[in-house]
Amino acid sequence: MTEKARTPSPLDEQPTEIRFVRRSLRALRADLMTGAFALRPLGKLDTSDEGRLGRLPSRWRGYVAWLPHAAILFAVVCVALLAVQDSGGLLSVLVAVLAIAPLVLLLTRPVGAWWLSVAGTFLTVVLMVDPGDGLYPWSIPGYATYLVVMTGVSLVSRPRVAVEMWGLTALIGIITVVPSGMPAAPVLGMLVLGAFTLTAAASVGGWLSARREVAVKEQEVAVKEEVTLVERSRRTLLEERTTIARELHDVVAHHMSVVAIQAEAAPYRVEDPPPELAAAFVTIRENAVAALTELRRVLGVVRAEDQDLPDAPQPTLLDLDALLANVEEAGLTVSRTVTGAVRELPQGVELSAYRIIQEALSNTLRHAPGAQAAVELSYVLGGLGLRIINGPSTGGGAGVPGAGHGLTGMRERVTMLDGEMTAGATDDGGFEVAAFLPVPSEQRVEESV
């Protein structure tokens, strides 16, 4: 498959410098112009246990969370005092309003607050009688406001926004200072001082903003990992249920086939059976065959991915000797203890018991190499008890991490039979799996008959 050639764009034919300028202007418009006055309320600091301030005493967290708002309120008070001391009369009131308004707007619309401070800068140029007063083109309170607003915007924006604001600030200084007729040396010194101060403020704000973005990304990664873990557990559960359904399909299909065959042969075992009895056996056989056909059609789909696997009888507890011999050949020493009256149990119960023992011993081989294991079976009146326990690893090799399917499959089988199961570490560093698989009373009556 060949890759389709991209159609050349007119921008590709422009010089690199022009493309860079166009991209920069496009980014500037997106960062500082599009939605500049959109509502972006200043949030509280994260003082939860998962946040960076989670180690603070609980009695302080409520106050620390409001620290950004308190800092802006403190800046408002300081700027107001500077405005009153900077000049007198109505001019001082107007300068104070021009300096305080952007700080108040910073609480809800940070980018809009910066544009308001820029507008206040130009109004200050108009209102100033002597360009040599203050930090021309700013007044002293206006300059303090500009620093606070620029730092605040940098805190809630990406680092690129701080660079853009610094560039526009330098442009504002050139536009307003050069036509003022001030000597070149003071103008240059003022621009250097302003650029240094604003660059420091933007750098601090950009650095904090970058750390905030890293924290947000780390949180997103943690959330994605948690979602992935949940999806993996759900997929594991579905895989185990599919395996159980496939095995039970074979068991049920076998019993339905036996019912159909016995119903067909029954009339020939009785001499001169009544017509009603023969009709009843015919009905039983027809229903058994129909149920078997429907079962294979509906549940047979679970074998779709295993079409190449040969059909074989599902194992029972009679095959336990072969299983124990197999794991002993793999290096695991296993002892078996059987208590109670051994009897044949329903095939679904025996299949589940066999699979639970098989998975528990496989987990021992993977996670506790060199350990010894014990299998206990208890035949009681109400069902079958299982206990598979292994000791700690003896250092006979490194354990192999599993996918977490084993315990999930065991619990699914026990839940399917309305049984109970516990699994956990033992005091000596080993692991124990205990389960009880009940046998319904009607099935016990059928076995006794």
C-alpha positions as CSV (number, residue, x, y, z in Angstrom):
1,M,0.0,0.0,0.0
2,T,1.6,3.2,-1.1
3,E,1.5,6.4,0.9
4,K,-0.6,9.1,-0.6
5,A,1.4,12.2,-1.6
6,R,0.4,15.4,0.3
7,T,-0.8,18.3,-1.8
8,P,1.7,21.2,-1.4
9,S,0.2,24.2,0.4
10,P,0.9,27.8,-0.5
11,L,2.4,28.3,2.9
12,D,5.1,25.7,2.1
13,E,6.4,28.0,-0.6
14,Q,6.9,30.9,1.8
15,P,10.3,31.5,3.5
16,T,10.8,29.9,6.9
17,E,10.9,33.3,8.7
18,I,7.5,34.2,7.3
19,R,5.9,30.9,8.3
20,F,7.4,31.3,11.8
21,V,5.9,34.8,12.1
22,R,2.5,33.6,10.9
23,R,2.4,30.7,13.4
24,S,3.5,33.0,16.2
25,L,0.7,35.5,15.4
26,R,-1.8,32.7,15.2
27,A,-0.7,31.4,18.6
28,L,-0.8,35.0,20.0
29,R,-4.3,35.5,18.8
30,A,-5.4,32.1,20.3
31,D,-3.8,32.8,23.7
32,L,-4.5,36.5,24.3
33,M,-7.3,37.5,22.0
34,T,-9.7,34.6,21.4
35,G,-12.0,34.5,24.5
36,A,-9.8,37.0,26.4
37,F,-12.7,37.9,28.6
38,A,-14.1,34.4,29.1
39,L,-15.0,33.4,32.6
40,R,-12.1,31.6,34.3
41,P,-12.6,31.9,38.0
42,L,-9.5,31.7,40.2
43,G,-9.6,28.3,41.9
44,K,-8.6,27.4,45.4
45,L,-5.4,25.5,46.1
46,D,-5.6,21.7,46.2
47,T,-5.3,20.7,49.9
48,S,-6.6,17.2,49.6
49,D,-4.7,14.2,50.7
50,E,-3.7,13.5,47.1
51,G,-2.5,17.1,46.5
52,R,1.0,18.6,47.1
53,L,-0.3,20.4,50.2
54,G,-1.9,17.2,51.6
55,R,0.8,17.1,54.4
56,L,-0.5,20.3,56.0
57,P,-2.4,19.9,59.3
58,S,-6.1,19.6,58.7
59,R,-6.9,22.8,60.7
60,W,-4.7,24.9,58.3
61,R,-6.0,23.5,55.0
62,G,-9.1,25.5,54.9
63,Y,-7.2,28.8,55.2
64,V,-4.3,27.8,52.9
65,A,-6.8,26.9,50.1
66,W,-7.8,30.6,49.9
67,L,-4.2,31.8,49.7
68,P,-4.3,33.0,46.0
69,H,-7.4,35.1,46.8
70,A,-5.8,36.5,49.9
71,A,-2.6,37.4,47.9
72,I,-4.7,39.4,45.4
73,L,-6.6,41.2,48.2
74,F,-3.2,42.1,49.8
75,A,-2.0,43.4,46.4
76,V,-5.2,45.5,46.1
77,V,-4.5,47.1,49.5
78,C,-0.9,47.8,48.7
79,V,-1.7,49.3,45.2
80,A,-4.4,51.5,46.8
81,L,-1.9,52.9,49.3
82,L,0.7,53.5,46.6
83,A,-1.9,55.4,44.5
84,V,-2.9,57.6,47.4
85,Q,0.8,58.5,48.1
86,D,1.7,58.9,44.4
87,S,-0.4,62.0,43.8
88,G,-3.3,63.9,45.3
89,G,-6.8,64.9,44.6
90,L,-9.0,63.5,41.8
91,L,-6.0,62.3,39.8
92,S,-4.9,60.0,42.7
93,V,-8.4,58.5,42.8
94,L,-8.4,57.9,39.0
95,V,-4.9,56.4,39.1
96,A,-6.0,54.1,42.0
97,V,-9.1,52.9,40.0
98,L,-6.9,52.2,36.9
99,A,-4.5,50.2,39.1
100,I,-7.1,48.3,41.2
101,A,-9.6,47.4,38.5
102,P,-7.3,44.8,36.7
103,L,-6.6,43.2,40.1
104,V,-10.3,42.7,40.8
105,L,-10.8,41.3,37.3
106,L,-7.9,38.9,37.8
107,L,-10.2,36.9,40.1
108,T,-12.5,35.9,37.2
109,R,-11.0,36.8,33.9
110,P,-7.2,36.7,34.0
111,V,-6.4,37.5,30.3
112,G,-9.0,40.2,30.3
113,A,-7.4,41.7,33.4
114,W,-4.1,41.9,31.5
115,W,-5.7,43.8,28.6
116,L,-7.3,46.1,31.1
117,S,-3.9,46.8,32.7
118,V,-2.6,47.5,29.2
119,A,-5.4,50.0,28.6
120,G,-4.6,51.6,32.0
121,T,-1.0,52.0,30.8
122,F,-2.0,54.1,27.8
123,L,-4.5,56.1,29.9
124,T,-1.6,56.8,32.4
125,V,0.5,58.1,29.5
126,V,-2.3,60.6,28.7
127,L,-2.9,61.6,32.3
128,M,0.8,62.1,33.3
129,V,1.9,65.7,33.1
130,D,5.6,65.0,33.4
131,P,6.8,62.0,31.5
132,G,9.8,61.9,33.9
133,D,7.6,61.1,36.9
134,G,7.1,57.5,38.1
135,L,8.1,54.5,35.9
136,Y,7.0,56.0,32.6
137,P,4.9,54.8,30.8
138,W,3.5,53.3,34.0
139,S,2.7,55.0,37.3
140,I,4.2,53.4,40.4
141,P,0.9,51.7,41.4
142,G,0.2,50.9,37.7
143,Y,3.6,49.2,37.4
144,A,2.9,47.1,40.6
145,T,-0.5,46.2,39.2
146,Y,1.1,45.2,35.9
147,L,3.6,42.9,37.6
148,V,0.9,41.2,39.7
149,V,-1.5,40.7,36.8
150,M,1.2,39.4,34.5
151,T,2.4,36.9,37.2
152,G,-1.2,35.9,37.9
153,V,-1.9,35.2,34.2
154,S,1.3,33.2,33.9
155,L,0.2,31.1,36.8
156,V,-3.0,29.9,35.2
157,S,-1.7,29.8,31.6
158,R,0.9,27.9,29.6
159,P,4.5,29.2,29.6
160,R,4.2,30.5,26.0
161,V,1.6,33.1,27.2
162,A,4.2,34.6,29.5
163,V,6.6,35.0,26.6
164,E,3.9,36.6,24.5
165,M,3.0,39.1,27.2
166,W,6.6,40.0,27.7
167,G,7.0,40.7,24.0
168,L,3.9,42.9,23.9
169,T,5.1,44.7,27.0
170,A,8.4,45.6,25.3
171,L,6.5,46.8,22.3
172,I,4.3,49.0,24.5
173,G,7.4,50.5,26.1
174,I,8.9,51.3,22.7
175,I,5.7,52.8,21.4
176,T,5.1,55.0,24.4
177,V,8.6,56.0,25.5
178,V,10.4,56.8,22.2
179,P,7.9,59.6,21.1
180,S,8.1,61.1,24.6
181,G,11.4,62.9,23.9
182,M,13.1,61.5,27.0
183,P,16.9,61.1,26.8
184,A,18.1,57.8,25.4
185,A,20.0,56.6,28.5
186,P,17.0,56.9,31.0
187,V,14.7,55.3,28.4
188,L,17.1,52.4,27.9
189,G,17.6,52.0,31.6
190,M,13.8,52.0,32.2
191,L,13.2,49.4,29.5
192,V,16.0,47.2,30.8
193,L,14.7,47.5,34.4
194,G,11.1,46.8,33.3
195,A,12.1,43.9,31.0
196,F,14.2,42.3,33.7
197,T,11.4,42.6,36.3
198,L,8.7,41.5,34.0
199,T,10.8,38.6,32.7
200,A,11.5,37.5,36.3
201,A,7.8,37.6,37.0
202,A,6.8,35.8,33.8
203,S,9.5,33.2,34.4
204,V,8.3,32.4,37.9
205,G,4.7,32.3,36.7
206,G,5.6,30.1,33.7
207,W,7.6,27.7,35.9
208,L,4.8,27.3,38.3
209,S,2.3,26.9,35.4
210,A,4.6,24.2,33.9
211,R,4.6,22.4,37.2
212,R,0.8,22.6,37.4
213,E,0.5,21.1,33.9
214,V,2.9,18.3,34.9
215,A,0.7,17.6,38.0
216,V,-2.4,17.6,35.8
217,K,-0.8,15.2,33.3
218,E,0.3,12.9,36.2
219,Q,-3.2,12.9,37.5
220,E,-4.6,12.1,34.0
221,V,-2.1,9.2,33.7
222,A,-3.2,7.9,37.1
223,V,-6.9,8.1,36.1
224,K,-6.1,6.3,32.8
225,E,-4.2,3.6,34.6
226,E,-7.1,3.1,37.0
227,V,-9.6,2.9,34.1
228,T,-7.2,0.5,32.3
229,L,-7.1,-1.7,35.5
230,V,-10.9,-1.7,35.7
231,E,-11.2,-2.6,32.0
232,R,-8.6,-5.4,32.4
233,S,-10.4,-6.8,35.4
234,R,-13.7,-6.7,33.5
235,R,-12.1,-8.4,30.5
236,T,-10.6,-11.0,32.7
237,L,-14.0,-11.7,34.3
238,L,-15.6,-12.0,30.8
239,E,-12.8,-14.4,29.7
240,E,-13.3,-16.6,32.8
241,R,-17.1,-16.6,32.3
242,T,-16.6,-17.6,28.7
243,T,-14.4,-20.5,29.7
244,I,-16.9,-21.7,32.4
245,A,-19.8,-21.4,29.9
246,R,-17.8,-23.4,27.3
247,E,-17.1,-26.2,29.8
248,L,-20.6,-26.3,31.2
249,H,-22.0,-26.3,27.6
250,D,-20.1,-29.6,27.1
251,V,-21.4,-31.0,30.4
252,V,-25.1,-30.0,29.7
253,A,-24.9,-31.2,26.1
254,H,-23.7,-34.6,27.3
255,H,-26.6,-35.0,29.8
256,M,-29.2,-33.9,27.3
257,S,-27.8,-36.4,24.8
258,V,-28.2,-39.1,27.5
259,V,-31.8,-38.1,28.1
260,A,-32.6,-38.2,24.4
261,I,-31.1,-41.7,24.0
262,Q,-32.7,-43.1,27.1
263,A,-36.1,-41.7,26.1
264,E,-35.8,-43.3,22.7
265,A,-34.7,-46.7,24.1
266,A,-37.2,-46.8,27.0
267,P,-40.3,-48.1,25.1
268,Y,-38.3,-51.1,23.8
269,R,-37.4,-52.2,27.4
270,V,-41.1,-52.6,28.3
271,E,-43.2,-55.4,26.8
272,D,-46.3,-53.9,25.2
273,P,-46.0,-50.4,26.7
274,P,-49.3,-48.4,26.9
275,P,-49.7,-45.9,24.0
276,E,-49.7,-43.1,26.5
277,L,-46.3,-44.2,27.9
278,A,-44.9,-44.5,24.4
279,A,-46.2,-41.1,23.4
280,A,-44.7,-39.6,26.6
281,F,-41.3,-41.0,25.8
282,V,-41.6,-39.6,22.3
283,T,-42.4,-36.2,23.7
284,I,-39.5,-36.4,26.1
285,R,-37.1,-37.3,23.3
286,E,-38.4,-34.6,21.0
287,N,-38.0,-32.0,23.7
288,A,-34.5,-33.2,24.6
289,V,-33.4,-33.1,21.0
290,A,-34.9,-29.6,20.5
291,A,-33.2,-28.4,23.7
292,L,-29.9,-29.9,22.7
293,T,-30.1,-28.3,19.3
294,E,-31.0,-24.9,20.8
295,L,-28.2,-25.2,23.4
296,R,-25.6,-26.0,20.7
297,R,-26.8,-23.1,18.6
298,V,-26.9,-20.5,21.3
299,L,-24.0,-21.5,23.5
300,G,-21.9,-23.0,20.8
301,V,-20.7,-19.6,19.9
302,V,-18.4,-19.6,23.0
303,R,-16.3,-22.3,21.2
304,A,-15.9,-20.1,18.0
305,E,-12.4,-19.1,18.9
306,D,-11.4,-22.6,19.8
307,Q,-12.6,-24.4,16.7
308,D,-9.3,-26.2,16.3
309,L,-9.4,-27.6,19.9
310,P,-10.5,-31.3,20.0
311,D,-13.7,-32.0,21.8
312,A,-12.9,-34.1,25.0
313,P,-14.8,-35.0,28.1
314,Q,-14.5,-32.4,30.8
315,P,-12.3,-33.6,33.8
316,T,-13.7,-34.7,37.1
317,L,-12.2,-35.5,40.5
318,L,-11.4,-39.0,39.1
319,D,-8.7,-37.3,37.1
320,L,-7.1,-35.7,40.1
321,D,-4.4,-38.3,40.4
322,A,-3.1,-37.4,36.9
323,L,-3.2,-33.7,37.7
324,L,-1.1,-34.2,40.9
325,A,1.4,-36.4,39.0
326,N,1.7,-33.7,36.4
327,V,2.5,-30.9,38.8
328,E,4.9,-33.2,40.7
329,E,6.8,-33.7,37.5
330,A,7.1,-29.9,37.2
331,G,8.8,-29.8,40.6
332,L,6.0,-29.3,43.1
333,T,5.6,-31.7,46.0
334,V,1.9,-32.2,46.7
335,S,0.2,-34.2,49.4
336,R,-3.5,-35.1,49.3
337,T,-6.0,-35.7,52.1
338,V,-9.5,-37.0,51.6
339,T,-12.1,-37.0,54.4
340,G,-15.7,-38.2,54.5
341,A,-17.5,-40.7,52.3
342,V,-16.3,-40.4,48.8
343,R,-19.1,-40.3,46.3
344,E,-19.9,-39.2,42.8
345,L,-21.0,-35.6,42.8
346,P,-22.9,-33.6,40.0
347,Q,-20.5,-33.2,37.1
348,G,-20.6,-29.4,37.3
349,V,-19.5,-29.5,40.9
350,E,-16.7,-32.0,40.2
351,L,-15.6,-29.9,37.2
352,S,-15.4,-26.7,39.2
353,A,-13.5,-28.5,42.1
354,Y,-11.0,-29.9,39.6
355,R,-10.4,-26.5,38.0
356,I,-10.0,-24.7,41.4
357,I,-7.4,-27.3,42.5
358,Q,-5.7,-27.0,39.1
359,E,-5.5,-23.2,39.2
360,A,-4.4,-23.1,42.8
361,L,-1.5,-25.5,42.1
362,S,-0.6,-23.6,39.0
363,N,-0.4,-20.4,41.0
364,T,1.9,-22.2,43.5
365,L,4.3,-23.2,40.7
366,R,4.3,-19.6,39.3
367,H,4.5,-17.6,42.5
368,A,6.2,-19.9,45.1
369,P,8.8,-22.0,43.3
370,G,10.2,-24.7,45.6
371,A,7.3,-24.6,48.0
372,Q,5.3,-27.7,49.2
373,A,1.5,-27.8,48.7
374,A,-1.3,-29.8,50.2
375,V,-4.8,-30.6,48.8
376,E,-7.6,-31.4,51.2
377,L,-11.0,-32.7,50.0
378,S,-13.9,-33.0,52.5
379,Y,-17.0,-34.9,51.5
380,V,-19.8,-33.7,53.8
381,L,-23.6,-34.0,53.6
382,G,-24.1,-30.6,52.1
383,G,-21.5,-30.7,49.4
384,L,-17.7,-30.7,49.0
385,G,-15.1,-28.7,50.9
386,L,-11.7,-27.8,49.3
387,R,-8.5,-26.5,50.8
388,I,-5.3,-25.9,48.9
389,I,-2.4,-24.5,50.9
390,N,1.2,-24.0,50.0
391,G,4.2,-22.9,52.1
392,P,6.6,-20.1,51.4
393,S,9.0,-20.2,48.5
394,T,12.3,-21.9,49.3
395,G,14.2,-19.8,46.7
396,G,14.1,-22.4,44.0
397,G,13.8,-19.7,41.3
398,A,12.1,-16.4,40.7
399,G,8.3,-16.3,40.7
400,V,6.5,-15.5,37.5
401,P,4.0,-12.6,37.7
402,G,0.5,-13.6,36.6
403,A,-2.3,-11.7,34.9
404,G,-4.6,-12.0,37.8
405,H,-7.0,-14.5,36.1
406,G,-6.6,-17.3,38.6
407,L,-8.5,-16.1,41.7
408,T,-11.1,-14.4,39.5
409,G,-11.8,-17.7,37.8
410,M,-12.0,-19.5,41.1
411,R,-14.5,-17.0,42.5
412,E,-16.6,-17.1,39.4
413,R,-16.9,-20.9,39.6
414,V,-17.7,-20.8,43.3
415,T,-20.3,-18.0,42.8
416,M,-21.9,-20.0,40.0
417,L,-22.6,-22.8,42.4
418,D,-23.7,-20.5,45.2
419,G,-20.7,-21.6,47.3
420,E,-18.2,-19.7,49.4
421,M,-14.5,-19.1,49.0
422,T,-11.7,-17.4,50.9
423,A,-8.1,-16.8,49.7
424,G,-5.2,-15.1,51.4
425,A,-1.7,-15.3,52.7
426,T,-0.8,-17.5,55.7
427,D,1.2,-16.6,58.8
428,D,4.3,-18.5,57.5
429,G,4.4,-16.6,54.2
430,G,2.4,-19.2,52.2
431,F,-1.0,-19.0,50.6
432,E,-4.3,-20.7,51.2
433,V,-7.4,-21.2,49.1
434,A,-10.5,-22.6,50.8
435,A,-13.9,-23.2,49.1
436,F,-17.1,-25.0,49.8
437,L,-19.2,-26.2,46.8
438,P,-22.8,-27.1,47.9
439,V,-24.8,-29.8,46.4
440,P,-28.6,-29.1,46.2
441,S,-30.8,-31.5,48.3
442,E,-32.8,-32.7,45.3
443,Q,-29.5,-33.9,43.6
444,R,-28.5,-35.7,46.8
445,V,-31.9,-37.5,46.8
446,E,-31.4,-38.5,43.2
447,E,-28.0,-39.9,43.9
448,S,-29.3,-42.0,46.9
449,V,-32.0,-43.4,44.7
